[in-house]
Amino acid sequence: MTDTENGTMKAVSQDELGGPEVLKIITAPTPEPGVSEILIRVHAAGVNPIDGAQRQTGAFVGEPPFVLGWDVSGTVEAVGPGVTLYKPGDKVFGLLPFPGGHGAYAEYAVGPTRVFVRKPDRLDHVHAAAIPMVGLTAWQALIDTAGVREGSRVLIDAASGGIGHLAVQIAKARGAYVTALASAAKLDFVRSLGADEVIDYNATDFTKAVSDQDVVLDIVGGDYPARALDVLKPGGILVSTQPSSLDEAVVKAAAERDIRVAGVIVEADEIGMSALADLAASGELVPAIAATFPLEEAATASAMADVAATDGLFPLEQGGAGQSGKHGPGKIVLTMV
């Protein structure tokens, strides 16, 4: 589809903020890699809730026009000056630097060499593109921040969502005992990921059913961080992917109980990506795919992601939608080839 002779490509852009309908296919110049950068021929790009938030508000990268997307899996097309790690033809995946490195909803994307790692043969490009943002968020929260290890007791809310379903697998790969919260329809899915205990958040107050946790990974925000303090033991840690929910009252209450509190915003990270790639290569990390769409149907994919991101109690419990409007677990992915 790319007009390589004229140096152009197809991309999804927008001229105004708004709903999925503002997304449109454009012809844009194919980017060129600069110093320490590589040009990726994008085979697949993950769709994340943050994409919809940017599309609607411009909060992360400013006003349009812009090309959305941070998750990339593809083939190295060209390398910039000074790059020795990769060569054209190598298959890689990674997270474009968040937030300023957006641009995955396109046939080509440029990024710093060391935000990418080699794609395991075990993963196709669709599954690889489903990992970077949510996988790195989970890894940085659980491993880098909370230090989850063998025997850690970990509670994960929104456990069937994009972040949550990988967080369960990452924690289990580290030898943790995992308790997972999800809706009744998704309990079997979460159990299949390896969770030791599963709780239907609609039927059970988790603060009455769980105690003595070393780590709580909160993906929900709202009042969940305050409630989560009740299940953590002294010396434990609450890590939230919704830092704004960690208000002064939560921080003060945590300190009084000798509980650490941390808010996580994802960072592009070669070390974390390498760890995720190793887990995927061994079969210990398997992203679920709810749906795939060609680049030309980015608006439809974004509409599905919007519905999934606002469905029910857990705003980031991302999944796919069928004609019934009900949502299954997994990531939505755009495909280019």
Long-range contacts (C-beta under 8 A, 24 or more apart in sequence): 1-107, 1-336, 1-337, 2-30, 2-41, 2-107, 2-108, 3-27, 4-30, 9-106, 9-107, 9-108, 10-106, 10-107, 10-295, 11-67, 11-103, 11-105, 11-106, 11-107, 12-67, 12-68, 12-69, 12-105, 12-106, 12-295, 12-298, 13-64, 13-65, 13-66, 13-67, 14-55, 14-64, 14-65, 14-66, 14-68, 15-64, 15-65, 16-64, 17-55, 17-56, 17-57, 17-58, 17-63, 17-64, 18-55, 18-56, 19-55, 19-56, 19-303, 19-306, 20-52, 20-55, 20-298, 20-299, 20-300, 20-302, 20-303, 20-306, 21-299, 22-55, 22-64, 23-55, 23-68, 23-298, 23-299, 23-302, 24-299, 25-295, 25-296, 25-298, 28-67, 28-106, 30-107, 30-108, 31-103, 31-108, 31-109, 31-110, 32-78, 32-80, 32-110, 33-78, 33-79, 33-80, 33-83, 33-110, 34-80, 34-81, 34-110, 35-80, 35-81, 35-82, 36-80, 36-81, 36-82, 36-83, 36-112, 36-113, 36-114, 37-79, 37-80, 37-83, 37-110, 37-111, 37-112, 37-113, 38-76, 38-77, 38-78, 38-79, 38-80, 38-83, 38-86, 38-92, 38-110, 38-111, 38-113, 38-116, 39-76, 39-77, 39-78, 39-79, 39-80, 39-108, 39-109, 39-110, 40-72, 40-74, 40-75, 40-76, 40-77, 40-92, 40-108, 40-109, 40-110, 40-111, 40-116, 41-74, 41-75, 41-76, 41-77, 41-107, 41-108, 41-336, 41-337, 42-72, 42-73, 42-74, 42-104, 42-106, 42-107, 42-108, 42-109, 42-336, 43-73, 43-74, 43-75, 43-125, 43-129, 43-335, 43-336, 43-337, 44-72, 44-73, 44-74, 44-125, 44-126, 44-128, 44-129, 44-292, 44-333, 44-334, 44-335, 44-336, 45-69, 45-71, 45-72, 45-73, 45-104, 45-105, 45-106, 45-129, 45-333, 45-334, 45-336, 46-70, 46-71, 46-104, 46-129, 46-130, 46-131, 46-132, 46-133, 46-134, 46-331, 46-332, 46-333, 46-334, 47-71, 47-301, 47-302, 47-305, 47-331, 47-332, 47-333, 47-334, 48-133, 48-134, 48-162, 48-305, 48-318, 48-331, 49-162, 49-305, 49-308, 49-309, 49-315, 49-316, 49-318, 50-133, 51-302, 51-305, 52-302, 52-305, 52-306, 52-309, 54-99, 54-102, 55-302, 60-98, 60-99, 60-102, 61-99, 61-100, 61-102, 66-102, 67-102, 67-103, 67-104, 67-105, 67-106, 68-102, 68-103, 68-104, 68-105, 69-96, 69-102, 69-103, 69-104, 69-105, 69-106, 69-109, 69-334, 70-95, 70-96, 70-98, 70-99, 70-101, 70-102, 70-104, 70-132, 70-133, 71-95, 71-96, 71-104, 71-129, 71-130, 71-131, 71-132, 71-133, 72-96, 72-104, 72-109, 72-111, 72-116, 72-129, 72-132, 73-119, 73-123, 73-125, 73-126, 73-128, 73-129, 74-109, 74-125, 74-336, 77-108, 79-113, 80-113, 83-113, 85-113, 85-114, 86-113, 86-116, 90-118, 91-118, 91-119, 91-125, 92-116, 92-117, 92-118, 92-119, 93-117, 93-119, 93-123, 93-125, 93-128, 93-129, 93-131, 93-132, 93-273, 93-277, 94-132, 94-268, 94-270, 94-273, 95-132, 95-133, 95-136, 95-266, 95-268, 95-269, 95-273, 96-268, 97-268, 98-133, 98-265, 98-266, 98-267, 98-268, 101-268, 105-295, 105-298, 105-334, 106-295, 107-295, 107-336, 111-268, 112-268, 114-270, 115-268, 115-269, 115-270, 115-273, 116-270, 116-273, 117-270, 117-273, 117-274, 117-277, 118-277, 119-277, 120-277, 120-280, 120-281, 121-281, 122-280, 122-281, 122-283, 123-280, 123-281, 125-335, 126-289, 126-292, 126-333, 126-335, 127-280, 127-286, 127-287, 127-289, 128-280, 129-333, 129-334, 130-162, 130-287, 130-288, 130-289, 130-330, 130-331, 130-333, 131-166, 131-276, 131-280, 131-285, 131-287, 132-273, 132-276, 133-162, 133-266, 134-162, 134-163, 134-166, 134-287, 134-331, 135-166, 135-170, 135-272, 135-273, 135-276, 135-285, 135-287, 136-266, 136-267, 136-268, 136-269, 136-272, 136-273, 136-276, 137-163, 137-241, 137-264, 137-266, 138-163, 138-164, 138-166, 138-167, 138-170, 138-217, 139-170, 139-269, 139-272, 139-275, 139-276, 140-264, 140-266, 140-267, 140-269, 140-272, 141-167, 141-217, 141-239, 141-241, 141-262, 141-264, 142-167, 142-170, 142-171, 142-174, 142-215, 142-217, 142-239, 143-170, 143-174, 143-272, 143-275, 144-272, 145-237, 145-239, 145-262, 145-264, 146-214, 146-215, 146-217, 146-237, 146-239, 146-262, 148-174, 148-176, 148-214, 148-215, 149-174, 149-175, 149-176, 150-174, 150-175, 150-176, 151-175, 151-176, 151-177, 152-176, 152-177, 152-214, 152-215, 153-177, 153-179, 153-212, 153-213, 153-214, 153-215, 154-178, 154-179, 154-213, 154-214, 154-215, 154-216, 154-217, 155-179, 155-180, 155-181, 155-206, 155-210, 155-213, 155-215, 155-216, 155-217, 155-228, 155-231, 156-180, 156-181, 156-195, 156-216, 156-217, 156-219, 157-181, 157-201, 157-206, 157-216, 157-217, 157-218, 157-219, 157-220, 157-224, 157-228, 157-314, 158-182, 158-219, 158-220, 158-314, 158-316, 158-317, 159-186, 159-190, 159-193, 159-195, 159-198, 160-186, 160-189, 160-190, 160-317, 160-319, 160-329, 161-219, 161-314, 161-316, 161-317, 161-318, 161-319, 161-329, 162-316, 162-318, 162-330, 162-331, 163-219, 163-241, 163-316, 164-190, 164-217, 164-219, 164-317, 165-189, 165-190, 165-193, 165-287, 165-288, 165-329, 165-330, 166-285, 166-287, 167-217, 167-219, 168-193, 168-194, 168-195, 169-193, 169-194, 169-279, 169-284, 169-285, 169-286, 170-279, 170-285, 171-217, 172-284, 173-279, 173-284, 173-285, 176-215, 179-206, 179-210, 179-213, 181-206, 182-317, 183-312, 183-313, 183-314, 183-317, 185-326, 186-319, 186-328, 186-329, 189-288, 189-328, 189-329, 201-313, 201-314, 202-313, 206-231, 207-231, 215-239, 217-241, 218-242, 218-245, 219-314, 219-316, 219-317, 220-313, 220-314, 220-315, 220-316, 221-245, 221-315, 225-250, 225-261, 226-250, 226-253, 229-253, 229-254, 229-257, 229-259, 232-257, 232-259, 234-258, 234-259, 235-259, 236-260, 237-261, 237-262, 238-262, 239-263, 239-264, 240-264, 241-265, 241-316, 287-330, 287-331, 288-329, 288-330, 288-331, 289-330, 289-331, 289-333, 290-318, 290-319, 290-320, 290-321, 290-327, 290-328, 290-329, 290-330, 290-331, 290-332, 291-320, 291-321, 291-330, 291-332, 291-333, 292-332, 292-333, 292-334, 292-335, 293-332, 293-333, 293-334, 293-335, 294-334, 294-335, 294-336, 295-334, 295-335, 295-336, 298-334, 301-332, 301-334, 304-332, 305-332, 308-332
